[in-house]
């Protein structure tokens, strides 16, 4: 009889951990701003500001890549994510950008460093 309690306890613990993880995941990846006009992605600069993507960057984002291709664009899932170099810069889905950060227009001088 006690083995049944142990098994149910282990299953319950696994379910609890899974539920906590799913709540955390959905909280972290929730949309942070309402739907708005503009391209689906924005570029986050090293200083944390954001701007629209340029036409060349948009073309790069829309290029089809193989899953293991090292030339794929780095697309962050959360604003706070850092890349392998510790930089906050990268492409981000527009809806993941915090509402407090405004999106500047794309500059013709903008050059994204593709890493």
C-alpha positions as CSV (number, residue, x, y, z in Angstrom):
1,X,0.0,0.0,0.0
2,X,2.8,2.4,0.8
3,X,4.4,1.9,-2.6
4,X,1.2,3.3,-4.2
5,X,1.6,6.4,-2.1
6,X,5.2,6.8,-3.2
7,X,4.3,6.4,-6.8
8,X,1.5,8.9,-6.6
9,X,3.7,11.2,-4.7
10,X,6.4,11.1,-7.5
11,X,3.8,11.5,-10.2
12,X,2.2,14.4,-8.3
13,X,5.7,16.1,-7.9
14,X,6.4,15.7,-11.7
15,X,2.9,17.2,-12.5
16,X,3.6,20.1,-10.1
17,X,7.0,20.8,-11.6
18,X,5.5,20.7,-15.1
19,X,2.6,23.1,-14.2
20,X,5.0,25.5,-12.5
21,X,7.3,25.5,-15.6
22,X,4.4,26.0,-18.0
23,X,3.1,29.0,-15.9
24,X,6.6,30.5,-15.9
25,X,7.1,29.9,-19.6
26,X,3.8,31.5,-20.6
27,X,4.4,34.4,-18.3
28,X,7.8,35.1,-19.8
29,X,6.7,34.8,-23.4
30,X,3.4,36.7,-23.1
31,X,2.8,39.6,-25.5
32,X,4.0,42.8,-23.8
33,X,2.3,45.3,-26.1
34,X,-0.9,45.4,-28.2
35,X,-0.9,44.6,-31.9
36,X,0.3,47.6,-33.8
37,X,1.3,48.6,-37.3
38,X,4.7,47.7,-38.5
39,X,6.8,44.7,-39.4
40,X,6.6,41.6,-37.2
41,X,10.2,42.1,-35.8
42,X,12.2,45.1,-34.4
43,X,15.9,45.4,-33.9
44,X,17.0,45.9,-30.3
45,X,20.2,48.0,-30.0
46,X,23.0,47.4,-27.5
47,X,21.7,50.2,-25.3
48,X,18.3,48.5,-25.1
49,X,16.5,50.9,-27.5
50,X,14.6,49.6,-30.4
51,X,14.1,50.5,-34.1
52,X,12.3,49.3,-37.1
53,X,14.2,46.8,-39.3
54,X,15.6,48.0,-42.6
55,X,14.6,46.6,-45.9
56,X,17.8,44.5,-46.1
57,X,17.2,43.1,-42.6
58,X,13.6,42.3,-43.5
59,X,14.8,40.4,-46.6
60,X,17.3,38.6,-44.4
61,X,14.6,37.7,-41.9
62,X,12.4,36.4,-44.6
63,X,15.1,34.2,-46.2
64,X,14.5,30.5,-45.7
65,X,17.3,28.8,-43.8
66,X,17.9,25.2,-42.8
67,X,17.5,24.6,-39.0
68,X,21.2,24.0,-38.5
69,X,22.4,26.8,-40.7
70,X,24.8,29.1,-38.8
71,X,23.8,32.0,-41.0
72,X,20.3,32.1,-39.6
73,X,19.3,35.4,-37.9
74,X,19.4,35.5,-34.1
75,X,15.8,36.1,-33.0
76,X,15.3,36.6,-29.3
77,X,12.2,35.3,-27.6
78,X,12.3,37.8,-24.7
79,X,13.6,41.4,-24.5
80,X,16.0,40.6,-21.7
81,X,17.7,37.7,-23.5
82,X,21.5,38.1,-24.1
83,X,23.3,36.6,-27.0
84,X,26.5,34.5,-26.6
85,X,28.6,37.7,-26.3
86,X,26.5,39.1,-23.5
87,X,24.8,41.7,-25.7
88,X,21.1,42.5,-25.6
89,X,21.1,43.4,-29.3
90,X,19.1,41.3,-31.7
91,X,15.9,40.8,-33.6
92,X,12.8,40.6,-31.4
93,X,9.2,40.0,-32.1
94,X,7.5,43.4,-31.9
95,X,4.9,42.1,-29.4
96,X,7.7,41.1,-27.0
97,X,9.1,44.6,-26.7
98,X,8.0,46.3,-23.5
99,X,5.4,49.0,-24.0
100,X,7.7,51.6,-22.3
101,X,10.2,51.3,-25.1
102,X,9.3,53.2,-28.2
103,X,10.3,52.0,-31.7
104,X,12.4,54.4,-33.7
105,X,12.2,54.5,-37.5
106,X,14.8,52.5,-39.4
107,X,17.7,54.6,-40.4
108,X,19.4,54.3,-43.8
109,X,22.7,54.3,-41.8
110,X,21.6,51.3,-39.7
111,X,23.9,48.4,-40.1
112,X,23.1,45.3,-38.2
113,X,26.1,43.2,-37.2
114,X,25.2,39.6,-38.2
115,X,27.1,37.4,-35.9
